[in-house]
């Protein structure tokens, strides 16, 4: 008889909850779908434009890597671009394969290992990244919603879609604001924050508390970015470059299915996709699909079967291209995907 430890039970409970969440989202994704129609749409794609979409798929890994430099330069100015690109590719590969958004932790750990940098510092930079990702897309969504009355006859979407957009926009801005305030408090009130952490760690063994305190100090150093107004402005600009590039990718993908929309109209769809992708299911399956289908059908009145087919294709495309790049990088470095998973799980404990 196998006896499960408390740690194993916790892991299994978390896994079961994540899988149940994925099944619920997939149920709504496949609801009311006619499979014959879906299969016919799966092959009804413009091959020339699709090839262009394949080429565009990894571009965000490069723009994210270049943006990352402005966070890392406070500890090391000569971080190699190839390692920043690889960190993003490997991180997304792990996220696509394993549940729990583990790639968000593997990404900084991989770069820290390759560049001999402190782990806590690099993890701190990723927290800043995600905060500004939320702010950037929330700003673009707000810009879209504020200007929507200017084209009421041209853009016909369901009222339910816009009410949901307002809700998710408020949630995203609120969450990003909390993260920003927390990060600023950590950096500008360092000593007070560390004293609070020491007080919380008192009941724990010295080995654990010392390690947590060391990581906390390194993490706070990763927030040095906030001290430079020049770097802050450049980073904000590059955040728009990253997300406008991602929107451009989806805009071109829509053309592959002969759906012509103004670039500006893709802002709310990409925001919804971002929300869906942030749900910690394996490979972003379920959340990404449901939010993508909802956006296509409710914002642009796309046929439900076409929306399902397009979502399956664009998700599979990103998964395959990213994982091929990630596996190629790991093969070159002689690292297995399971080693990275253990590395992420070890640091998350």
N, C-alpha and C positions, 0 to 999 in steps of 0.2 A: 504494500500500500504506500502510495506516494504522499508524503506530508508536505504541504505548502507552507512556506515561511510567510511572515507578514509582508515582506518585500515582494514575494512572488504573487501573493494574493492581490496586493495593490496593483502590480503590473497587469495581471489578468483582468481585473475589474476595469482598469483604464482602457485596455485593449478592447474588451467587450463593448464598453460604452461608445468608443470611437467607431467600431464596426456597426453598431446599431444606428448611430448617427448617419453613417454613410448609406446604410440601407434605406433609411427614411428619406434622405435627399434623392437617392436614385429612384425611389418609388414615385416621387413627384416629378422627377425628370422624365420617366418613361410613361407617366400617366397619359391616357388618351392618345397614344401614339399608334399609327398604322405602319407596321414594319415594312410592308411592300413599298410604301411611299418613301420611307427613310432610306431603304437600300437603293432605290432609284436616284435619290438625291446624293448619296454618298459618292457615286461615280460621276455625277453631273457637274464636274468642276473644270474650270479653264486651266489646262496643264501649264501653259506658259506663265500665267500669273501665279499658279501654285508653286512653281520652281522659284519664282522671285520671293514668295512667302517663306520658303525653306531657307533661302539665303538670309532673309531678314530675322529669322528666329533667334540666332545667338547674338544679335547686335546689342540687346540690352545687357548681356553679360559684360560686353566691352565698356558700354557707357557707365554701368554700375561700378566697374573696376576703376575707371578713370575718376569718377566721383569719390570713390573710397579713399583715393590718395590724399585728399584734403582733410581727412580725419586722421589718417595714419602718420602724416608728416610731422606731427608734434612729438612723436617718439623716434621715428626713423624716416628721414627724407628720401632715401634712395630705395624704397620698396619697389621691387620689380613689377612692372605692369603684368607680365605673364603670370605671376603668382596671384595677383589680385583677380585677374580673369579666371584663373584656375580655381581660386577659392569660391567665387560665385558659381562656377559650373559644377564643382563638386558638391557644394551646399545644396543647390537645386536638385542635383541627382539623388542625393540622400532623401530630400523632401519628397521627391516623386516615388521613391521606392518604399520608404518606411513611414509609419504613422507618427503623429505628434509634432510635426514640423521640426523634426530633429536636425534637419539641414541648417536651420537658423543658428544652431550651436556649433555644428561641424564646420561651417564656413569660417568663422573666426579662429577656431582651433587649428584648422588646416593651415591657414595663413600664418598664424603665430608659430607653428612648428616649422614651416618652410623658411620664414624670415627671422627665426630666433628672437621673437618678440614676446612680451609678457601676455599671457592668455587673457587675464582680466582686462587689460588695456584694450585689446582687439575686440573682446566681447562688448565692451562699453561703446565702441564705435558702431557696432551693429544695432544697438539700441537706438542710437542717434539716427541711423539710416532709416529704420522702420518708422520712427516718429516723423521724420520729414517726408517719407513716402505717403503717410496718412494725410499730413498737412497739404502736400502738393495736390493729390487727387481730390481732396475735399475742396480745395480752392478752385480747381478746374470744374468740379461739379457745381459749386456755388456760382461760378461765372456763367455756366450753362443755364442754371435755374433762374438766375436773375434776368438773363436776356431772353428767356423763352417767350415772354409776351410780345416780343418784337416780330415773331414769325408764327402767330397762331394758326394761320391758314396753311402754312407750309409743313408744319410739324404736327402730326396728329398721333398722340399717344394716349394710353388709357389713364384715367384719373388715379386709379389704384397705383399705377407705376410711379407717378410723381409723388404721391403721398409717401410711398415706401422710400423713394429717393431722398426726400426731405428727412425722414426718420433715420435712415442709414447715414446720411450726411452728418446729422447732429451727433449720432453715436460715434462716428469716426473722429470728428473734430473734438468731441469731449474726451475720448480715449487718448488721442494725440496730445491734447492739452495737459492731461494728467501726467502722461509720460514726460512731457517737456518740463513741467513744474518739478516733478520728482527728480529728473536729471539735473536741472539747475540747482535744486536744493542740495543734491549730493555734492556738486562741484563747489558752489559758493559758500556752503556751510559744512565743509569737509570734516573739521575736527568734531563738531557737534554730532554729525551723522555717524562718524566712527565710534564715538562714545556710546551712542544708542545701540549700535551693532554689538559692541563689546558687552553691554548690559544684557542684551537678548541672548548672547552666546554663553553667558556664565554657567548655565546648567550643563552644557556640553563638555565632553572631554577636551583637554588642551590641544590634542592633535587636530581635531576637527575644527575647533574654534580658531586656532592659529591659521589654518588653511583658508577658512572662510574670510577671516580678517585680512589676510594677505591679498586674496582675490578682490575683496571689496576696495582695498587701497589702489590696486591696479586698475580696477573698473573706473574709479573716480578719475584717475589720470587719463583714461580714455575720453573723458569729457572736456579736456583742455581746449577742444575745438571752439567752445563757447567764448573763450577769452579773446578771440581774434575776430573783429568785425569784418575785416577784409575776407578772411576765409569763410565766414558765415554767409556773406553775400554771394561769393563764388559758388558755395555749396548749394544755396537755394537755387541759383541759376542752373546749375548742373542737374538738380532734382527735376526741374522742368524739362530739361533735355532728355533725361531718362524716361520720364512718363509720356512726353509727347512722342518719343520714339516708339514706345510700346503701343500707344494709340495709333500711330502710323502703321504698325504691323497689322493690327486688327482691321484698319481701314482698307489696306490692300487685300487682306484676306476676304473681306466682304465683296470686293470686286471680282475675286475668283469665282464667286457664285452669282455674278452678274447683278449684284445689289449695289447700286450707286447711292451713297449718302454723303452729304457734306462732312468734311473732317471734323468739324465742330460738334456734329451730332453724335460722334462716337464717345464723347466724354462720359456721359452717364452709363453707357454700356460697360466701358472699361472699369469704371468705379465699381459697378456691381460685380464684375468678374474678380476684381481685387478682393472684395469682401468675401465672395464665395471661396476663393483660393486660400484665404487665411484660416478657414476652418480646418482643424488638424486631422483630416482623414488621410489614409494612405494615398499618395499620388494626387492629392487634392480631388480625388474622385467623389462625386456626389455634390459637394458644395459648389465647386466650379461649374458643374454641369447644370444644376438647378438654377443658379443665378444667371448663367449665360442664356439659358432657354427663356427664363422670365424676361430678361432684358430684350432679347430679340423679338419675342412675341408681343410684349406689352408696350415697348417703346417704338418699334418699327413695323408692327403688324405683320411680321413674317410668319408664314405658315408653320404650324407647330412641328410638322414632320421635317421640314427644311431646317428649322431651328435646331432640332435634335441632331440631324445629320451634320450640320455645320459645327456644332459644339463637339461632337465626337471627333471630327476630323482635326479641328484646331487644338484640342487637348492632346490627342494622339501625336500630332505633329510636334508640339512643344516637348512632350515627354520623350519621344524617340530621339529627336535631334539633341536635346540637352543631355540625355543619358549616354548617347554615343560619344559626345564630347567629354563628359565626365569620366566615362570608363576609359577613354583613350588617355586622358591625363593620369588617371590612377595606374593604368598599365605601364605608362612611361616611368612613373615614380616607384613602381613596385609595391603599391599599396592596394589592399583589397577593400571592397565596399563594407565588408563585415568588420574590418579593423576600424574603419571610420565610425561605424555605428556604435561599437563598443566605446570608442573614444568619447563620442557625444553622450552616451548613456552614463558613462563614468563621471563626467563633469556635471551632468544634470542632477546627480544624486546629492 
